[in-house]
Amino acid sequence: MAVTQDVRNKVVVRKLPPGISQEEVQAAIDTVCQGKYDWFTFVPGKVSLKRVKHSRAYLNFLEAAEVLRFRAQFGGHAFVNKKGAQYKCTVEYAPYQKVPRDKAKEDPREGTYESDADFMAFKQQAEGDPEFLPSAEVQLELKEQAKKALTETSFKPKVTPLMQFLHDKHSLKPDKKAPILVPVKKVNSALILTCVIFCSIYLS
């Protein structure tokens, strides 16, 4: 039911006995306004050593005028528990005026899974012939081949720029033999420094 800002039809009945049942509360309410509300819910209370939590009930009336009449007749109604304790209830406007919908919104995709593309592909794969994996020997051979190919492509020898520079510079001198370039895989900083010092002494 749509609720505007000025119209408030939902109320809460507070300070009900903690041990009272929903049937008892609703029966007492129906003596005053049976058929005047379209929605009802009950929240039970609780008794513990620390505190007493009262029960409460929520109602949504069909007309706003019934709210005032219900409050005048049911506000202050006394409930007596099994031990003889008396609880006088209060009737207030509910802080939140909306009520749950009776029917949930229907999903337009409900019942259409059989025509879904992903489901059809999965069904076709499940109903088809199973695909067997290669034997352990074949898998091991393929793994070794892949490892060998990776090693050959990852560790190709290369000539550093410094070695190429020294080779080109020394090859211009006809009286001296050009040094042989030795490709290296990895050269650390200490080895580069030693090579620079050696070449400086040799060319001086």
CYANA upper distance limits for C-alpha pairs under 8 A (distance plus 0.5 A):
  1 MET  CA     98 LYS  CA      8.36
  1 MET  CA     99 VAL  CA      7.90
  2 ALA  CA     98 LYS  CA      8.28
  3 VAL  CA      7 VAL  CA      6.81
  3 VAL  CA      8 ARG  CA      7.37
  3 VAL  CA      9 ASN  CA      8.34
  3 VAL  CA     97 GLN  CA      7.63
  3 VAL  CA     98 LYS  CA      7.40
  4 THR  CA      8 ARG  CA      8.02
  7 VAL  CA     64 ALA  CA      7.07
  8 ARG  CA     64 ALA  CA      6.81
  8 ARG  CA     93 TYR  CA      7.84
  8 ARG  CA     97 GLN  CA      7.16
  9 ASN  CA     60 ASN  CA      5.93
  9 ASN  CA     61 PHE  CA      5.62
  9 ASN  CA     62 LEU  CA      7.48
  9 ASN  CA     63 GLU  CA      7.03
  9 ASN  CA     64 ALA  CA      5.64
  9 ASN  CA     67 VAL  CA      6.95
  9 ASN  CA     93 TYR  CA      8.35
  9 ASN  CA     97 GLN  CA      7.80
 10 LYS  CA     58 TYR  CA      7.61
 10 LYS  CA     59 LEU  CA      6.07
 10 LYS  CA     60 ASN  CA      4.64
 10 LYS  CA     61 PHE  CA      6.73
 10 LYS  CA     67 VAL  CA      8.41
 10 LYS  CA     93 TYR  CA      6.67
 10 LYS  CA     94 ALA  CA      6.17
 10 LYS  CA     97 GLN  CA      6.08
 10 LYS  CA     98 LYS  CA      8.23
 11 VAL  CA     58 TYR  CA      6.25
 11 VAL  CA     59 LEU  CA      5.94
 11 VAL  CA     60 ASN  CA      6.94
 11 VAL  CA     67 VAL  CA      7.93
 11 VAL  CA     91 VAL  CA      7.23
 11 VAL  CA     92 GLU  CA      6.00
 11 VAL  CA     93 TYR  CA      4.79
 11 VAL  CA     94 ALA  CA      5.10
 12 VAL  CA     56 ARG  CA      7.39
 12 VAL  CA     57 ALA  CA      6.13
 12 VAL  CA     58 TYR  CA      4.95
 12 VAL  CA     59 LEU  CA      6.96
 12 VAL  CA     91 VAL  CA      6.37
 12 VAL  CA     92 GLU  CA      5.93
 12 VAL  CA     93 TYR  CA      6.55
 12 VAL  CA     94 ALA  CA      5.69
 13 VAL  CA     56 ARG  CA      5.96
 13 VAL  CA     57 ALA  CA      5.59
 13 VAL  CA     58 TYR  CA      6.81
 13 VAL  CA     89 CYS  CA      6.95
 13 VAL  CA     90 THR  CA      6.11
 13 VAL  CA     91 VAL  CA      5.17
 13 VAL  CA     92 GLU  CA      7.08
 14 ARG  CA     54 HIS  CA      7.77
 14 ARG  CA     55 SER  CA      7.29
 14 ARG  CA     56 ARG  CA      5.24
 14 ARG  CA     57 ALA  CA      7.36
 14 ARG  CA     89 CYS  CA      6.03
 14 ARG  CA     90 THR  CA      5.74
 14 ARG  CA     91 VAL  CA      6.99
 14 ARG  CA     92 GLU  CA      8.36
 15 LYS  CA     54 HIS  CA      5.73
 15 LYS  CA     55 SER  CA      6.83
 15 LYS  CA     56 ARG  CA      7.04
 15 LYS  CA     87 TYR  CA      7.23
 15 LYS  CA     88 LYS  CA      7.17
 15 LYS  CA     89 CYS  CA      5.37
 15 LYS  CA     90 THR  CA      6.96
 16 LEU  CA     20 ILE  CA      7.87
 16 LEU  CA     54 HIS  CA      5.96
 16 LEU  CA     55 SER  CA      5.32
 16 LEU  CA     56 ARG  CA      6.29
 16 LEU  CA     79 PHE  CA      7.72
 16 LEU  CA     87 TYR  CA      6.75
 16 LEU  CA     88 LYS  CA      7.65
 16 LEU  CA     89 CYS  CA      6.10
 17 PRO  CA     45 GLY  CA      7.79
 17 PRO  CA     54 HIS  CA      6.18
 17 PRO  CA     55 SER  CA      6.39
 17 PRO  CA     79 PHE  CA      7.44
 17 PRO  CA     80 VAL  CA      8.21
 17 PRO  CA     81 ASN  CA      7.35
 17 PRO  CA     87 TYR  CA      6.53
 18 PRO  CA     44 PRO  CA      7.10
 18 PRO  CA     45 GLY  CA      4.67
 18 PRO  CA     46 LYS  CA      5.85
 18 PRO  CA     47 VAL  CA      6.98
 18 PRO  CA     52 VAL  CA      7.76
 18 PRO  CA     53 LYS  CA      6.74
 18 PRO  CA     54 HIS  CA      5.17
 18 PRO  CA     55 SER  CA      5.58
 19 GLY  CA     44 PRO  CA      7.90
 19 GLY  CA     45 GLY  CA      7.01
 19 GLY  CA     46 LYS  CA      7.61
 19 GLY  CA     47 VAL  CA      8.46
 19 GLY  CA     55 SER  CA      8.17
 19 GLY  CA     81 ASN  CA      8.07
 20 ILE  CA     24 GLU  CA      7.23
 20 ILE  CA     25 VAL  CA      7.79
 20 ILE  CA     44 PRO  CA      7.95
 20 ILE  CA     45 GLY  CA      8.49
 20 ILE  CA     55 SER  CA      7.88
 20 ILE  CA     81 ASN  CA      7.92
 21 SER  CA     25 VAL  CA      7.07
 21 SER  CA     44 PRO  CA      7.84
 22 GLN  CA     26 GLN  CA      6.58
 22 GLN  CA     42 PHE  CA      6.56
 22 GLN  CA     44 PRO  CA      8.22
 23 GLU  CA     27 ALA  CA      6.46
 24 GLU  CA     28 ALA  CA      6.81
 25 VAL  CA     29 ILE  CA      6.77
 25 VAL  CA     57 ALA  CA      8.39
 26 GLN  CA     30 ASP  CA      6.54
 27 ALA  CA     31 THR  CA      7.13
 28 ALA  CA     32 VAL  CA      7.92
 29 ILE  CA     33 CYS  CA      6.80
 29 ILE  CA     34 GLN  CA      7.67
 29 ILE  CA     74 PHE  CA      8.07
 30 ASP  CA     34 GLN  CA      4.64
 30 ASP  CA     35 GLY  CA      8.19
 32 VAL  CA     70 PHE  CA      7.47
 32 VAL  CA     73 GLN  CA      7.64
 32 VAL  CA     74 PHE  CA      7.67
 33 CYS  CA     37 TYR  CA      8.01
 33 CYS  CA     70 PHE  CA      7.34
 36 LYS  CA     61 PHE  CA      6.39
 36 LYS  CA     62 LEU  CA      6.51
 36 LYS  CA     63 GLU  CA      8.28
 36 LYS  CA     66 GLU  CA      7.71
 37 TYR  CA     59 LEU  CA      7.08
 37 TYR  CA     60 ASN  CA      5.95
 37 TYR  CA     61 PHE  CA      4.46
 37 TYR  CA     62 LEU  CA      5.80
 38 ASP  CA     59 LEU  CA      8.20
 38 ASP  CA     60 ASN  CA      6.52
 38 ASP  CA     61 PHE  CA      6.70
 38 ASP  CA     62 LEU  CA      6.90
 39 TRP  CA     59 LEU  CA      6.16
 39 TRP  CA     60 ASN  CA      5.69
 39 TRP  CA     61 PHE  CA      7.96
 39 TRP  CA     99 VAL  CA      8.23
 40 PHE  CA     57 ALA  CA      7.81
 40 PHE  CA     58 TYR  CA      6.12
 40 PHE  CA     59 LEU  CA      5.16
 40 PHE  CA     60 ASN  CA      7.21
 41 THR  CA     57 ALA  CA      6.33
 41 THR  CA     58 TYR  CA      5.82
 41 THR  CA     59 LEU  CA      7.35
 42 PHE  CA     55 SER  CA      8.24
 42 PHE  CA     56 ARG  CA      6.65
 42 PHE  CA     57 ALA  CA      4.95
 42 PHE  CA     58 TYR  CA      6.93
 43 VAL  CA     55 SER  CA      6.25
 43 VAL  CA     56 ARG  CA      5.85
 43 VAL  CA     57 ALA  CA      6.56
 44 PRO  CA     54 HIS  CA      7.93
 44 PRO  CA     55 SER  CA      5.08
 44 PRO  CA     56 ARG  CA      7.14
 45 GLY  CA     52 VAL  CA      8.30
 45 GLY  CA     53 LYS  CA      5.53
 45 GLY  CA     54 HIS  CA      5.12
 45 GLY  CA     55 SER  CA      4.46
 45 GLY  CA     56 ARG  CA      7.88
 46 LYS  CA     52 VAL  CA      6.69
 46 LYS  CA     53 LYS  CA      5.43
 46 LYS  CA     54 HIS  CA      7.19
 46 LYS  CA     55 SER  CA      8.06
 47 VAL  CA     51 ARG  CA      7.12
 47 VAL  CA     52 VAL  CA      5.25
 47 VAL  CA     53 LYS  CA      6.62
 48 SER  CA     52 VAL  CA      6.66
 58 TYR  CA     94 ALA  CA      8.05
 60 ASN  CA     99 VAL  CA      8.16
 61 PHE  CA     66 GLU  CA      7.12
 61 PHE  CA     67 VAL  CA      7.19
 62 LEU  CA     66 GLU  CA      8.13
 63 GLU  CA     67 VAL  CA      7.88
 64 ALA  CA     68 LEU  CA      7.93
 65 ALA  CA     69 ARG  CA      7.19
 66 GLU  CA     70 PHE  CA      6.43
 67 VAL  CA     71 ARG  CA      6.64
 68 LEU  CA     72 ALA  CA      6.71
 69 ARG  CA     73 GLN  CA      6.78
 70 PHE  CA     74 PHE  CA      6.14
 70 PHE  CA     75 GLY  CA      7.99
 71 ARG  CA     75 GLY  CA      5.48
 71 ARG  CA     91 VAL  CA      6.18
 71 ARG  CA     92 GLU  CA      8.24
 74 PHE  CA     91 VAL  CA      7.94
 75 GLY  CA     89 CYS  CA      6.75
 75 GLY  CA     90 THR  CA      5.59
 75 GLY  CA     91 VAL  CA      5.86
 76 GLY  CA     88 LYS  CA      5.51
 76 GLY  CA     89 CYS  CA      5.64
 76 GLY  CA     90 THR  CA      6.22
 77 HIS  CA     88 LYS  CA      5.89
 77 HIS  CA     89 CYS  CA      6.18
 77 HIS  CA     90 THR  CA      8.30
 78 ALA  CA     86 GLN  CA      6.74
 78 ALA  CA     87 TYR  CA      5.89
 78 ALA  CA     88 LYS  CA      4.80
 78 ALA  CA     89 CYS  CA      7.03
 79 PHE  CA     86 GLN  CA      6.15
 79 PHE  CA     87 TYR  CA      5.57
 79 PHE  CA     88 LYS  CA      6.77
 79 PHE  CA     89 CYS  CA      8.19
 80 VAL  CA     84 GLY  CA      6.13
 80 VAL  CA     85 ALA  CA      5.99
 80 VAL  CA     86 GLN  CA      5.03
 80 VAL  CA     87 TYR  CA      6.78
 81 ASN  CA     85 ALA  CA      6.08
 81 ASN  CA     86 GLN  CA      7.24
106 GLU  CA    110 GLU  CA      8.30
109 ARG  CA    113 TYR  CA      8.00
112 THR  CA    116 ASP  CA      7.29
113 TYR  CA    119 PHE  CA      7.28
114 GLU  CA    119 PHE  CA      7.13
114 GLU  CA    120 MET  CA      7.36
115 SER  CA    119 PHE  CA      7.92
115 SER  CA    120 MET  CA      7.34
116 ASP  CA    120 MET  CA      6.66
117 ALA  CA    121 ALA  CA      6.71
118 ASP  CA    122 PHE  CA      6.68
119 PHE  CA    123 LYS  CA      6.54
120 MET  CA    124 GLN  CA      6.61
121 ALA  CA    125 GLN  CA      6.71
122 PHE  CA    126 ALA  CA      6.58
123 LYS  CA    127 GLU  CA      6.59
124 GLN  CA    128 GLY  CA      6.55
125 GLN  CA    129 ASP  CA      8.48
134 PRO  CA    138 VAL  CA      6.54
134 PRO  CA    139 GLN  CA      6.77
135 SER  CA    139 GLN  CA      6.76
136 ALA  CA    140 LEU  CA      6.60
137 GLU  CA    141 GLU  CA      6.71
138 VAL  CA    142 LEU  CA      6.68
139 GLN  CA    143 LYS  CA      6.63
140 LEU  CA    144 GLU  CA      6.73
141 GLU  CA    145 GLN  CA      6.74
142 LEU  CA    146 ALA  CA      6.69
143 LYS  CA    147 LYS  CA      6.63
144 GLU  CA    148 LYS  CA      6.59
145 GLN  CA    149 ALA  CA      6.64
146 ALA  CA    150 LEU  CA      6.63
147 LYS  CA    151 THR  CA      6.71
148 LYS  CA    152 GLU  CA      6.78
149 ALA  CA    153 THR  CA      6.80
150 LEU  CA    154 SER  CA      6.41
151 THR  CA    155 PHE  CA      6.50
152 GLU  CA    156 LYS  CA      6.98
155 PHE  CA    185 LYS  CA      7.09
156 LYS  CA    185 LYS  CA      7.65
157 PRO  CA    183 PRO  CA      5.74
157 PRO  CA    184 VAL  CA      5.96
157 PRO  CA    185 LYS  CA      5.74
158 LYS  CA    183 PRO  CA      5.63
158 LYS  CA    184 VAL  CA      6.40
158 LYS  CA    185 LYS  CA      7.10
159 VAL  CA    163 MET  CA      7.00
159 VAL  CA    164 GLN  CA      7.17
159 VAL  CA    181 LEU  CA      7.92
159 VAL  CA    182 VAL  CA      7.86
159 VAL  CA    183 PRO  CA      5.57
159 VAL  CA    184 VAL  CA      7.15
160 THR  CA    164 GLN  CA      6.89
160 THR  CA    183 PRO  CA      8.36
160 THR  CA    184 VAL  CA      8.46
161 PRO  CA    165 PHE  CA      6.60
162 LEU  CA    166 LEU  CA      6.76
163 MET  CA    167 HIS  CA      6.61
163 MET  CA    181 LEU  CA      7.36
164 GLN  CA    168 ASP  CA      6.66
164 GLN  CA    181 LEU  CA      8.23
165 PHE  CA    169 LYS  CA      6.61
166 LEU  CA    170 HIS  CA      6.51
166 LEU  CA    199 CYS  CA      8.39
167 HIS  CA    171 SER  CA      6.53
167 HIS  CA    178 ALA  CA      6.68
167 HIS  CA    179 PRO  CA      6.78
167 HIS  CA    180 ILE  CA      8.26
167 HIS  CA    181 LEU  CA      7.80
168 ASP  CA    172 LEU  CA      7.32
169 LYS  CA    173 LYS  CA      8.23
170 HIS  CA    176 LYS  CA      7.82
170 HIS  CA    177 LYS  CA      8.04
170 HIS  CA    178 ALA  CA      5.98
170 HIS  CA    179 PRO  CA      8.06
171 SER  CA    176 LYS  CA      8.16
171 SER  CA    177 LYS  CA      7.55
171 SER  CA    178 ALA  CA      5.55
173 LYS  CA    177 LYS  CA      8.39
187 VAL  CA    191 LEU  CA      6.84
187 VAL  CA    192 ILE  CA      7.25
188 ASN  CA    192 ILE  CA      6.98
189 SER  CA    193 LEU  CA      6.74
190 ALA  CA    194 THR  CA      6.78
191 LEU  CA    195 CYS  CA      6.67
192 ILE  CA    196 VAL  CA      6.74
193 LEU  CA    197 ILE  CA      6.82
194 THR  CA    198 PHE  CA      6.64
195 CYS  CA    199 CYS  CA      6.59
196 VAL  CA    200 SER  CA      6.61
197 ILE  CA    201 ILE  CA      6.83
198 PHE  CA    202 TYR  CA      6.66
199 CYS  CA    203 LEU  CA      6.54
200 SER  CA    204 SER  CA      6.61
